[in-house]
Amino acid sequence: MAATTRAPDPVDYHLASRRQRFEALFTAHSSTVLAYALRRVDVADDAADVIADTFMVAWRRIDEVPAGDDARLWLYGVARRVLANHTRGDRRRSVLAGRLRDHLTTQARGDRPDGGPEVEMVRAALARLDDDDRELIELTSWEGLTPTEAAAVLMVLPSTLRSRLQRARQRLRTELEALGWTGPRTDDDQEES
């Protein structure tokens, strides 16, 4: 039985041709387009984003990329539009971040208890705890989560969280006493009496 040769699939040939053209385009012009971007951004990481976006457009539109040195000029045009979009996006994010910061600052002032001596003492005692203990107490006391809900946030078993919370509260009491706490006893203190 004679072996038959199969004609190459025209779709595969077209994809291979496009990939080869893109690789040649990237090899020939990526360093010059990178230099173009680096001269126009404040942070080198932004230039990497510009290059990635520019060559993403080039890949999608590879059939429209002109041949020869005109390809470099075409890439500069794409990079210029990518940079403009990047700059507009930065401005929008900056304005939005400013609005959000103002809103949160205003809201935080309304939600935060007065900075009286007892509140400041509690804050000081919390600051002396390690991050894990502080987070447990803040989740259950400030955020009002149940131990089961806090366990879900921290991705631990509720029974594990309860024992950690009990130890964290004890360490908080110890820190408060070290700071001279004379405030009201907590529910936990009354349960232990």
C-alpha positions in Angstrom: 0.0 0.0 0.0 1.5 3.3 -1.1 1.7 6.2 1.4 -0.3 9.2 0.4 0.9 12.7 1.0 -1.6 15.0 2.3 -1.8 18.6 1.3 -1.0 21.1 4.1 -4.1 22.5 5.8 -4.4 26.1 4.5 -5.7 27.3 7.9 -2.6 25.9 9.7 -0.3 27.4 7.0 -2.0 30.8 7.5 -1.6 30.6 11.3 2.1 29.6 11.0 2.6 32.4 8.6 1.0 35.0 10.9 3.0 33.7 13.8 6.2 33.9 11.9 5.4 37.4 10.7 4.6 38.5 14.3 7.8 37.0 15.7 9.8 38.7 13.0 8.0 42.0 13.8 8.7 41.6 17.5 12.3 40.7 17.0 12.9 43.6 14.6 11.1 46.4 16.5 10.5 45.5 20.2 13.6 47.3 21.4 12.9 50.5 19.5 9.3 50.5 20.7 10.4 49.8 24.2 12.8 52.8 24.1 10.0 54.9 22.7 7.8 53.9 25.7 10.5 54.3 28.3 11.1 57.9 27.2 7.4 58.7 27.8 6.6 57.0 31.1 7.7 57.7 34.7 7.9 54.1 35.8 9.6 51.3 33.8 6.9 48.9 34.6 4.5 51.1 32.7 6.7 50.8 29.6 6.4 47.0 29.9 2.6 47.4 29.9 2.8 49.7 26.9 4.9 47.1 25.0 2.6 44.3 25.9 -0.5 46.2 24.8 1.2 47.4 21.6 2.2 44.0 20.5 -1.1 42.6 21.5 -2.7 45.0 19.0 -0.1 44.0 16.5 -0.9 40.3 16.9 -4.6 40.9 16.5 -4.1 43.1 13.5 -1.0 41.4 12.0 -2.6 41.4 8.5 -2.8 45.2 8.7 0.8 45.8 9.7 2.7 47.4 6.8 5.9 45.8 5.5 9.4 47.1 6.0 10.3 50.1 8.0 6.7 51.3 7.9 5.9 48.6 10.4 8.0 50.4 13.0 6.1 53.6 12.3 2.8 51.7 12.6 4.0 50.3 15.9 4.9 53.8 17.2 1.4 55.0 16.3 -0.1 52.1 18.2 2.2 52.7 21.2 1.2 56.4 21.1 -2.5 55.5 21.4 -1.7 52.9 24.1 0.2 55.5 26.1 -2.7 58.0 25.7 -5.1 55.4 27.0 -2.7 54.6 29.8 -2.4 58.2 30.8 -6.2 58.7 30.7 -6.7 55.6 32.8 -4.1 56.8 35.4 -5.9 60.2 35.6 -9.3 58.5 36.0 -7.9 56.1 38.7 -6.3 59.0 40.5 -9.5 61.1 40.5 -11.5 58.1 41.7 -8.9 57.2 44.4 -9.1 60.8 45.6 -12.9 60.7 45.8 -12.8 57.4 47.5 -10.2 58.6 50.0 -12.3 61.7 50.8 -15.4 59.6 51.2 -13.7 57.1 53.4 -12.1 59.8 55.5 -15.4 61.5 56.1 -17.1 58.2 56.8 -14.4 57.0 59.1 -14.7 60.2 61.2 -18.4 59.4 61.7 -17.9 55.7 62.4 -14.9 56.0 64.7 -15.6 56.5 68.4 -14.3 59.6 70.1 -10.6 59.4 70.9 -11.2 59.7 74.6 -8.7 58.2 77.1 -10.3 54.8 77.3 -10.5 54.4 73.5 -6.9 55.5 73.1 -5.9 53.0 75.8 -7.7 50.1 74.0 -6.0 51.2 70.7 -2.6 51.2 72.5 -3.2 47.8 73.9 -4.3 46.4 70.5 -1.2 47.9 68.9 0.9 45.8 71.4 -0.7 42.6 70.2 0.6 40.6 67.3 -1.2 40.9 64.0 -3.1 37.7 64.3 -4.5 38.5 67.8 -5.4 42.0 66.7 -7.2 40.8 63.6 -9.3 38.3 65.7 -10.4 40.9 68.2 -11.1 43.5 65.5 -13.2 41.1 63.4 -15.3 40.0 66.4 -15.5 43.3 68.2 -15.2 46.1 65.7 -16.8 44.3 62.7 -19.3 42.5 64.8 -18.7 39.1 63.3 -19.6 36.0 65.1 -16.8 33.5 65.7 -18.2 31.3 62.9 -18.2 34.3 60.5 -14.7 35.3 61.5 -13.5 31.7 61.0 -14.9 31.9 57.5 -13.0 35.1 56.8 -9.7 33.7 58.2 -10.4 30.2 56.6 -10.0 28.3 59.8 -12.3 25.9 61.7 -14.8 27.7 64.0 -13.5 25.6 67.0 -9.9 26.7 66.2 -11.0 30.3 66.0 -12.8 30.2 69.3 -9.7 28.9 71.1 -7.5 31.5 69.4 -10.0 34.2 70.2 -10.1 33.3 73.9 -6.3 33.5 74.1 -6.2 36.8 72.1 -8.7 38.3 74.5 -6.7 37.2 77.5 -3.6 38.8 75.9 -5.5 42.0 75.3 -6.7 42.1 79.0 -3.0 41.6 80.0 -1.9 44.5 77.8 -4.8 46.7 79.1 -3.8 46.0 82.7 -0.2 46.8 81.9 -1.4 50.2 80.6 -3.4 50.8 83.8 -6.9 49.9 82.5 -9.6 50.7 85.0 -12.5 50.6 82.6 -15.5 48.4 82.7 -15.1 44.6 82.8 -16.0 42.8 79.6 -18.5 40.0 79.2 -15.6 37.6 79.2 -14.2 39.0 82.4 -17.7 38.5 84.1 -18.0 34.9 82.7 -14.6 34.0 84.3 -15.6 35.4 87.7 
